[in-house]
Amino acid sequence: MASNTLKCSHLSSGVFIANSDTSLVLATYGKISSDFNDLESGRWLLTASLLASCAAQPLYGNISNIFGRKPVLLTAYSIFGLGCIISGSGHSMTQIIIGRVVGGAGGAGMVSLVSILISDLVPLKDVASYRSYVNVIQTTGRSIGGPLGGYIAQTLGWRWSFYSECPMVLLAIILVAWKLEVPKREGHIKESPWTKLKRVDFIGSAFLSASIIACLLALNFFSNAESWSNLVPIVLAVLAIFLIIAFCLVEKLWAKEPIFPLDLLTRLDTCTSYIILACQMAAQLAMMSSVPLYFQVTKRAKSGEAGAYLVPAVFGNTIGGLVTGAYINRSGRYKLPIVLSGGLSAIAYTLLIVRWKGHTKVWESLYVFPGGLGTGIAYSAVFIALAASVTDDEMAIAGTGLYTSGGIGSVIGISVSGAVFQWWTKRGLENALNGVDNGLEIAHRALSDVGYVNSLDGYIHGLVVDGYLTGFRAAFLVSLIFSASSFAVSLLVREHKLRS
């Protein structure tokens, strides 16, 4: 037990970095995009990383089965570090977004491989407890990343928010390379690098990654396009369908070691696990991408202060993970926590819609806590539900598939809520400023630059805030719909006995 705990602790630094990076960008994307006078593209800083993460995520399970967990994890750290350097040195939104893509591809392995390693090292009944400790590290990273990233952006500049992650990445590489010992899997056969490379399903990997990217880009463009006559999202949607069909044919007829076996998706237990996590992550990320901006607009909060309002949600993630881990470890049951998770989240997002009206008191900012609590519960319990329904040999691939579903849910949540927010905010501003001199110009500038909103005074500022509130309520409704969907699907979860 002590040895396993020590091994898991060596993995914690990478988990911390990956999660602090997420909240860092959530807290600073408004400032970064405003510096380039392109606030509408700011959410691409979030979406680009998640797109890359979703595309790379399913590859890590199969590749780590072939090359080993440790070498693949070290590669993921290196890719993430490179992404931080590219983003920090960016002189355009395009370059920064490219850096986020590279970093997202690396970050995908930094988190998912840790969970796979834990399931390799400890009995299934104990996995929830160990994962709850990892959740503490995740929450610490998310809690610190937002305020610290905002503070660094205010004092040294947002570039140093990215550069500051590089020393931590180097420390993580040293700890894993020097201290982590991973036991060889049963049936392991020593092979040359060339033999291992020939086992990799490169064609399936390419089609899978491309299909995920095309699907999510199509969704993003469809949801943001002013007119459905835009050909780009239509072409992407058709391309996505073609790529999915091609991927299925390759996996079924060609691949000797499929990157993702299709039969996993025909099982009820696998599908419910994937859908629940996707909905919970969509709900929370939709909320988290709106909360800092809400306080920047309504309270003129600086980046650091705005990011701090996310802390109750990520603290809820930790509490949910710890309580769920202890419950599953003691009872061996996981369905009840999964059902509760959707209900708790729905309560949180209902409160945001009803109570956040522009004059939010400090204690009312705690309404985001149940949302984080529900996601934390689901995050721990759904992994156990999945692990209990697959074999040990399938766990790495099924596990990375679970993280992929969570990542896809995150992208969907950010994209849909962002589109809904932009649409309703634009119309809210136009209605609020109707009859005001230069009303359309004020609305356009207010929608593009938070700094401009905060520079307004008196009556005009109040009208602009009212316009924004229309968009915020619509965005929070998106979170409510996703959490309610999670609750509905959780009723279909089947409970299996946990093997030792």
C-alpha positions as CSV (number, residue, x, y, z in Angstrom):
1,M,0.0,0.0,0.0
2,A,2.7,2.4,1.0
3,S,4.7,1.6,-2.2
4,N,1.6,2.2,-4.4
5,T,0.9,5.5,-2.6
6,L,4.5,6.6,-3.3
7,K,4.3,5.7,-6.9
8,C,1.0,7.6,-7.3
9,S,2.6,10.6,-5.6
10,H,5.3,10.7,-8.3
11,L,2.5,11.2,-10.9
12,S,0.8,14.1,-9.0
13,S,3.0,16.9,-10.5
14,G,1.8,16.3,-14.0
15,V,-1.8,16.1,-12.9
16,F,-1.4,19.4,-11.1
17,I,0.2,21.2,-14.1
18,A,-2.5,20.0,-16.6
19,N,-5.3,21.1,-14.4
20,S,-3.8,24.5,-13.4
21,D,-3.3,25.1,-17.1
22,T,-7.1,24.8,-17.7
23,S,-8.1,27.3,-15.1
24,L,-5.2,29.6,-16.0
25,V,-6.6,30.0,-19.5
26,L,-10.2,30.3,-18.2
27,A,-9.1,33.2,-16.1
28,T,-6.9,35.0,-18.7
29,Y,-8.5,34.3,-22.1
30,G,-10.5,37.5,-21.9
31,K,-7.3,39.6,-21.3
32,I,-5.3,37.8,-24.0
33,S,-8.0,38.1,-26.7
34,S,-8.8,41.7,-25.7
35,D,-5.1,42.6,-26.2
36,F,-5.5,41.4,-29.8
37,N,-8.9,43.2,-30.0
38,D,-10.5,39.8,-30.8
39,L,-12.7,38.9,-27.8
40,E,-15.0,36.8,-29.9
41,S,-12.1,34.4,-30.8
42,G,-11.1,34.2,-27.1
43,R,-13.0,31.0,-26.5
44,W,-10.8,29.3,-29.2
45,L,-8.0,29.4,-26.6
46,L,-10.1,27.0,-24.6
47,T,-11.6,25.1,-27.5
48,A,-8.4,24.5,-29.4
49,S,-6.7,22.8,-26.4
50,L,-9.7,20.6,-25.8
51,L,-10.0,19.7,-29.5
52,A,-6.4,18.5,-29.5
53,S,-6.9,16.7,-26.2
54,C,-10.0,14.9,-27.6
55,A,-8.2,13.9,-30.8
56,A,-5.1,12.6,-29.0
57,Q,-6.8,11.1,-26.0
58,P,-8.0,7.7,-27.5
59,L,-4.5,7.1,-28.9
60,Y,-2.7,7.0,-25.6
61,G,-4.4,3.9,-24.3
62,N,-3.4,1.7,-27.2
63,I,0.0,3.2,-27.7
64,S,0.8,2.8,-24.0
65,N,-0.2,-0.9,-24.2
66,I,2.4,-1.2,-27.0
67,F,5.3,1.0,-25.8
68,G,4.7,1.0,-22.1
69,R,3.1,3.6,-19.8
70,K,6.2,5.4,-18.6
71,P,7.8,6.3,-22.0
72,V,4.4,7.5,-23.4
73,L,3.8,9.6,-20.2
74,L,7.2,11.3,-20.6
75,T,6.4,12.0,-24.2
76,A,3.2,13.6,-23.2
77,Y,5.0,15.9,-20.7
78,S,7.4,17.0,-23.4
79,I,4.7,17.8,-25.9
80,F,2.8,19.8,-23.3
81,G,5.9,21.8,-22.4
82,L,6.5,22.7,-26.1
83,G,2.9,23.9,-26.3
84,C,3.5,26.3,-23.3
85,I,6.5,27.8,-25.0
86,I,4.7,28.3,-28.3
87,S,1.7,30.0,-26.6
88,G,4.0,32.2,-24.4
89,S,5.9,33.4,-27.4
90,G,2.8,34.0,-29.6
91,H,2.5,37.3,-31.4
92,S,-0.9,36.6,-32.8
93,M,-4.1,34.8,-31.8
94,T,-3.3,32.2,-34.4
95,Q,0.1,31.3,-32.9
96,I,-1.2,31.2,-29.4
97,I,-4.0,28.9,-30.5
98,I,-1.5,26.6,-32.2
99,G,0.4,26.5,-28.9
100,R,-2.8,25.5,-27.2
101,V,-3.3,22.7,-29.7
102,V,0.1,21.3,-29.0
103,G,-0.3,21.7,-25.3
104,G,-3.7,20.0,-25.4
105,A,-2.3,17.0,-27.2
106,G,0.3,16.6,-24.5
107,G,-2.1,17.3,-21.6
108,A,-4.4,14.5,-22.8
109,G,-1.9,11.9,-21.8
110,M,-0.7,13.6,-18.6
111,V,-4.1,13.0,-16.9
112,S,-5.5,9.9,-18.5
113,L,-2.3,7.8,-18.2
114,V,-2.3,8.5,-14.5
115,S,-5.7,6.9,-14.0
116,I,-4.6,4.0,-16.1
117,L,-1.4,3.6,-14.1
118,I,-3.5,3.7,-10.8
119,S,-5.8,0.9,-12.1
120,D,-2.7,-1.1,-13.0
121,L,-1.2,-0.7,-9.5
122,V,-4.1,-1.1,-7.1
123,P,-7.2,-3.3,-6.7
124,L,-10.4,-2.0,-8.4
125,K,-12.2,-1.4,-5.0
126,D,-9.3,0.9,-3.9
127,V,-9.1,2.7,-7.3
128,A,-11.8,5.2,-6.3
129,S,-9.9,6.1,-3.1
130,Y,-6.6,6.7,-4.9
131,R,-8.4,8.6,-7.7
132,S,-10.0,10.8,-5.0
133,Y,-6.5,11.8,-3.8
134,V,-5.6,12.6,-7.4
135,N,-8.8,14.7,-7.5
136,V,-7.3,16.7,-4.6
137,I,-4.3,17.4,-6.7
138,Q,-6.5,18.3,-9.6
139,T,-8.6,20.7,-7.6
140,T,-5.5,22.3,-6.1
141,G,-4.2,22.9,-9.6
142,R,-7.5,24.3,-10.8
143,S,-7.9,26.4,-7.7
144,I,-4.4,27.9,-7.9
145,G,-4.2,28.1,-11.7
146,G,-6.9,30.7,-12.2
147,P,-5.9,33.2,-9.5
148,L,-2.2,32.7,-10.0
149,G,-2.5,33.0,-13.8
150,G,-4.6,36.1,-13.5
151,Y,-2.1,37.6,-11.0
152,I,0.9,36.9,-13.3
153,A,-1.0,38.3,-16.3
154,Q,-1.7,41.5,-14.4
155,T,1.9,41.9,-13.1
156,L,4.3,40.3,-15.5
157,G,2.0,39.9,-18.5
158,W,0.0,36.9,-19.7
159,R,3.0,35.4,-21.6
160,W,4.6,34.6,-18.3
161,S,1.4,32.7,-17.3
162,F,2.5,30.1,-19.9
163,Y,6.2,30.3,-19.4
164,S,5.8,29.7,-15.6
165,E,4.5,26.2,-16.4
166,C,7.7,25.1,-18.0
167,P,9.8,24.6,-14.8
168,M,7.0,22.5,-13.4
169,V,6.9,20.3,-16.5
170,L,10.6,19.8,-16.2
171,L,10.2,18.7,-12.5
172,A,7.4,16.3,-13.5
173,I,9.7,14.7,-16.2
174,I,12.5,14.3,-13.7
175,L,10.3,12.7,-11.1
176,V,8.7,10.2,-13.5
177,A,12.0,9.3,-15.2
178,W,13.9,8.9,-12.0
179,K,11.5,7.6,-9.4
180,L,8.5,5.9,-11.1
181,E,8.8,2.1,-11.5
182,V,6.0,0.5,-13.5
183,P,5.5,-3.3,-13.2
184,K,5.6,-5.2,-16.5
185,R,2.1,-6.4,-17.6
186,E,1.3,-10.1,-17.7
187,G,2.2,-11.7,-21.0
188,H,4.7,-8.9,-21.8
189,I,7.0,-9.9,-24.7
190,K,10.2,-8.0,-25.3
191,E,10.0,-6.4,-28.8
192,S,12.2,-4.1,-30.9
193,P,11.0,-0.5,-31.4
194,W,10.3,-1.3,-35.1
195,T,8.1,-4.3,-34.2
196,K,6.2,-2.1,-31.8
197,L,5.7,0.6,-34.4
198,K,4.3,-2.0,-36.8
199,R,1.6,-2.8,-34.2
200,V,0.3,0.7,-34.0
201,D,-2.9,1.3,-35.9
202,F,-1.7,4.5,-37.6
203,I,-4.5,4.5,-40.2
204,G,-7.3,4.0,-37.6
205,S,-5.6,6.6,-35.4
206,A,-5.6,9.2,-38.2
207,F,-9.2,8.6,-39.1
208,L,-10.3,8.7,-35.5
209,S,-8.5,11.9,-34.6
210,A,-9.6,13.6,-37.9
211,S,-13.2,12.6,-37.4
212,I,-13.3,13.9,-33.8
213,I,-11.7,17.2,-34.9
214,A,-14.1,17.5,-37.9
215,C,-17.1,16.8,-35.7
216,L,-16.2,19.3,-33.1
217,L,-15.2,22.0,-35.6
218,A,-18.5,21.5,-37.4
219,L,-20.4,22.0,-34.2
220,N,-18.3,25.1,-33.3
221,F,-18.9,26.7,-36.8
222,F,-22.5,25.7,-36.9
223,S,-23.2,27.2,-33.5
224,N,-21.3,30.5,-34.3
225,A,-22.2,31.1,-37.9
226,E,-24.6,34.0,-38.4
227,S,-26.1,32.2,-41.4
228,W,-26.5,28.5,-42.1
229,S,-25.6,29.3,-45.7
230,N,-22.0,29.3,-44.6
231,L,-20.4,26.3,-46.5
232,V,-17.6,25.7,-44.0
233,P,-19.6,23.9,-41.3
234,I,-21.6,22.0,-43.9
235,V,-18.4,20.7,-45.5
236,L,-16.9,19.8,-42.1
237,A,-20.1,17.9,-41.1
238,V,-20.0,15.9,-44.4
239,L,-16.3,15.3,-43.9
240,A,-16.9,14.1,-40.3
241,I,-19.5,11.6,-41.5
242,F,-17.1,10.2,-44.1
243,L,-14.2,10.0,-41.7
244,I,-16.3,8.1,-39.1
245,I,-17.4,5.6,-41.7
246,A,-13.8,5.2,-42.9
247,F,-12.7,4.7,-39.3
248,C,-15.3,2.0,-38.6
249,L,-14.4,0.1,-41.8
250,V,-10.6,0.3,-40.9
251,E,-11.2,-1.0,-37.4
252,K,-13.6,-3.7,-38.5
253,L,-11.8,-5.0,-41.6
254,W,-8.2,-4.0,-41.5
255,A,-6.7,-3.2,-38.0
256,K,-5.1,-6.2,-36.2
257,E,-4.9,-4.2,-33.0
258,P,-7.6,-1.6,-33.3
259,I,-6.9,1.8,-31.7
260,F,-10.4,1.7,-30.3
261,P,-12.4,-1.6,-30.6
262,L,-15.9,-0.8,-31.8
263,D,-17.6,-3.5,-29.7
264,L,-17.0,-1.3,-26.6
265,L,-19.6,1.1,-27.9
266,T,-22.2,-1.6,-28.3
267,R,-22.2,-2.2,-24.5
268,L,-24.8,-0.4,-22.3
269,D,-22.3,0.0,-19.4
270,T,-19.7,1.7,-21.6
271,C,-22.1,4.0,-23.3
272,T,-23.8,5.2,-20.1
273,S,-20.4,5.9,-18.5
274,Y,-19.3,7.9,-21.6
275,I,-22.5,9.9,-21.9
276,I,-22.8,10.7,-18.2
277,L,-19.2,12.1,-18.0
278,A,-19.6,14.0,-21.3
279,C,-22.8,15.7,-20.0
280,Q,-21.3,16.5,-16.6
281,M,-18.2,18.0,-18.2
282,A,-20.2,19.9,-20.8
283,A,-22.3,21.4,-18.0
284,Q,-19.4,22.4,-15.8
285,L,-17.2,23.8,-18.6
286,A,-20.1,25.7,-20.0
287,M,-20.5,27.3,-16.5
288,M,-16.8,27.8,-15.9
289,S,-16.3,29.6,-19.2
290,S,-19.0,32.1,-18.3
291,V,-18.4,32.7,-14.5
292,P,-15.2,34.8,-14.7
293,L,-16.6,36.9,-17.5
294,Y,-19.8,37.4,-15.5
295,F,-17.9,39.0,-12.6
296,Q,-15.7,41.0,-15.0
297,V,-18.8,42.5,-16.5
298,T,-21.0,43.0,-13.5
299,K,-18.4,43.8,-10.8
300,R,-15.5,45.1,-12.9
301,A,-13.4,42.3,-11.4
302,K,-9.8,42.0,-12.5
303,S,-8.6,38.7,-14.1
304,G,-7.2,37.3,-10.8
305,E,-10.4,38.1,-8.8
306,A,-12.6,36.8,-11.6
307,G,-10.7,33.5,-11.7
308,A,-11.1,33.1,-7.9
309,Y,-14.9,32.8,-8.3
310,L,-14.2,29.4,-9.9
311,V,-12.7,28.1,-6.7
312,P,-15.9,26.8,-5.0
313,A,-16.7,24.7,-8.1
314,V,-13.3,23.1,-8.2
315,F,-13.3,22.7,-4.4
316,G,-16.7,20.8,-5.0
317,N,-14.8,18.6,-7.4
318,T,-12.4,17.6,-4.7
319,I,-15.1,17.0,-2.0
320,G,-17.2,15.0,-4.4
321,G,-14.2,12.8,-5.4
322,L,-13.1,12.2,-1.8
323,V,-16.6,11.4,-0.5
324,T,-17.3,9.1,-3.4
325,G,-14.0,7.3,-3.1
326,A,-14.6,6.6,0.6
327,Y,-18.2,5.5,-0.1
328,I,-17.2,3.1,-2.9
329,N,-14.3,1.7,-0.9
330,R,-16.6,1.0,2.0
331,S,-19.7,-0.2,0.2
332,G,-18.5,-1.5,-3.1
333,R,-21.4,0.3,-4.8
334,Y,-21.3,3.1,-7.3
335,K,-24.8,3.7,-8.9
336,L,-26.2,5.9,-6.1
337,P,-23.4,8.5,-6.3
338,I,-23.8,8.6,-10.1
339,V,-27.5,9.3,-9.9
340,L,-27.0,12.0,-7.2
341,S,-24.3,13.8,-9.3
342,G,-26.7,14.9,-12.0
343,G,-29.3,16.1,-9.5
344,L,-26.8,18.2,-7.5
345,S,-25.5,19.8,-10.6
346,A,-29.0,20.7,-11.8
347,I,-29.7,22.4,-8.5
348,A,-26.6,24.6,-8.9
349,Y,-27.3,25.7,-12.4
350,T,-31.0,26.5,-11.6
351,L,-29.7,28.8,-8.8
352,L,-27.5,30.6,-11.2
353,I,-30.3,31.2,-13.6
354,V,-32.7,32.4,-10.9
355,R,-30.4,34.3,-8.5
356,W,-27.5,35.8,-10.5
357,K,-29.0,39.1,-11.7
358,G,-26.0,41.4,-11.8
359,H,-25.7,42.3,-8.1
360,T,-24.4,38.9,-6.9
361,K,-23.3,38.9,-3.2
362,V,-20.1,37.1,-2.2
363,W,-22.0,34.2,-0.5
364,E,-24.2,33.8,-3.6
365,S,-21.0,33.0,-5.6
366,L,-21.0,29.7,-3.7
367,Y,-23.9,28.5,-5.9
368,V,-21.4,27.0,-8.2
369,F,-20.3,24.6,-5.5
370,P,-23.0,21.9,-6.0
371,G,-22.2,21.9,-9.7
372,G,-18.6,21.1,-9.0
373,L,-19.6,18.6,-6.3
374,G,-21.8,16.7,-8.8
375,T,-19.1,16.6,-11.4
376,G,-16.5,15.4,-8.8
377,I,-18.9,12.6,-7.8
378,A,-19.5,11.5,-11.4
379,Y,-15.8,11.8,-12.3
380,S,-14.9,9.2,-9.6
381,A,-17.9,6.9,-9.7
382,V,-18.2,6.7,-13.5
383,F,-14.6,5.5,-13.9
384,I,-15.4,2.7,-11.4
385,A,-18.6,1.8,-13.3
386,L,-16.6,1.5,-16.5
387,A,-13.7,-0.4,-14.9
388,A,-16.2,-2.9,-13.4
389,S,-17.7,-3.6,-16.8
390,V,-14.5,-4.3,-18.9
391,T,-11.6,-6.7,-18.7
392,D,-8.2,-5.7,-17.5
393,D,-6.8,-5.9,-21.0
394,E,-9.6,-3.5,-22.2
395,M,-9.2,-1.0,-19.4
396,A,-6.4,1.2,-20.9
397,I,-8.4,1.7,-24.2
398,A,-11.8,2.0,-22.5
399,G,-10.3,4.4,-19.9
400,T,-8.8,6.8,-22.5
401,G,-12.2,6.6,-24.3
402,L,-13.8,7.8,-21.1
403,Y,-11.5,10.7,-20.9
404,T,-12.2,11.4,-24.6
405,S,-15.9,11.5,-23.9
406,G,-15.2,14.0,-21.1
407,G,-13.1,16.1,-23.4
408,I,-15.7,16.0,-26.2
409,G,-18.3,17.0,-23.6
410,S,-16.1,19.9,-22.5
411,V,-15.7,21.2,-26.1
412,I,-19.4,20.8,-26.7
413,G,-20.2,22.6,-23.5
414,I,-17.9,25.5,-24.3
415,S,-18.9,25.7,-27.9
416,V,-22.7,25.5,-27.3
417,S,-22.7,27.8,-24.3
418,G,-20.4,30.3,-26.2
419,A,-22.7,30.3,-29.2
420,V,-25.8,30.7,-27.1
421,F,-24.1,33.4,-25.0
422,Q,-22.9,35.4,-28.1
423,W,-26.4,35.2,-29.8
424,W,-28.4,36.2,-26.8
425,T,-25.9,38.8,-25.6
426,K,-25.9,40.5,-29.0
427,R,-29.6,40.7,-29.0
428,G,-29.8,41.7,-25.4
429,L,-27.4,44.6,-26.0
430,E,-29.2,45.7,-29.2
431,N,-32.6,45.7,-27.3
432,A,-31.1,47.4,-24.2
433,L,-29.4,50.1,-26.3
434,N,-32.2,50.6,-28.7
435,G,-32.9,54.4,-28.9
436,V,-29.5,55.3,-27.4
437,D,-27.2,57.5,-29.5
438,N,-24.6,55.3,-31.2
439,G,-26.3,52.3,-29.6
440,L,-25.2,49.7,-32.3
441,E,-21.6,50.9,-32.1
442,I,-21.6,50.6,-28.3
443,A,-23.2,47.2,-28.5
444,H,-20.5,46.0,-31.0
445,R,-17.6,47.3,-28.9
446,A,-19.1,46.0,-25.7
447,L,-19.4,42.5,-27.2
448,S,-15.7,42.6,-28.4
449,D,-13.9,44.1,-25.4
450,V,-14.5,43.7,-21.6
451,G,-12.3,46.6,-20.9
452,Y,-14.6,48.9,-22.9
453,V,-17.6,47.6,-20.9
454,N,-15.7,48.5,-17.6
455,S,-14.8,52.0,-19.0
456,L,-18.5,52.9,-19.3
457,D,-20.3,54.7,-16.5
458,G,-23.7,55.3,-15.2
459,Y,-26.8,54.6,-17.2
460,I,-25.1,53.3,-20.3
461,H,-23.0,50.8,-18.2
462,G,-26.2,49.6,-16.6
463,L,-27.8,49.0,-20.0
464,V,-24.8,47.1,-21.2
465,V,-24.8,44.9,-18.1
466,D,-28.5,44.2,-18.6
467,G,-27.7,43.1,-22.2
468,Y,-25.0,40.8,-21.0
469,L,-27.2,39.2,-18.3
470,T,-29.5,38.0,-21.1
471,G,-26.6,36.0,-22.5
472,F,-25.4,34.7,-19.1
473,R,-28.9,33.3,-18.2
474,A,-29.0,31.5,-21.6
475,A,-25.5,30.1,-21.1
476,F,-26.4,28.8,-17.6
477,L,-29.5,27.2,-19.1
478,V,-27.2,25.2,-21.3
479,S,-25.5,23.8,-18.2
480,L,-28.9,22.9,-16.7
481,I,-29.9,21.0,-19.8
482,F,-26.7,19.0,-19.8
483,S,-26.9,18.1,-16.1
484,A,-30.5,17.0,-16.4
485,S,-29.5,14.8,-19.3
486,S,-26.8,13.3,-17.1
487,F,-29.3,12.5,-14.4
488,A,-31.7,10.8,-16.9
489,V,-29.0,8.6,-18.3
490,S,-27.7,7.7,-14.8
491,L,-30.9,5.8,-14.2
492,L,-29.8,3.2,-16.8
493,V,-26.5,2.4,-15.0
494,R,-26.1,-1.2,-14.0
495,E,-24.1,-2.1,-10.9
496,H,-21.5,-4.9,-11.0
497,K,-19.6,-6.5,-8.2
498,L,-16.1,-5.0,-7.9
499,R,-13.3,-7.5,-8.5
500,S,-10.2,-7.5,-6.4
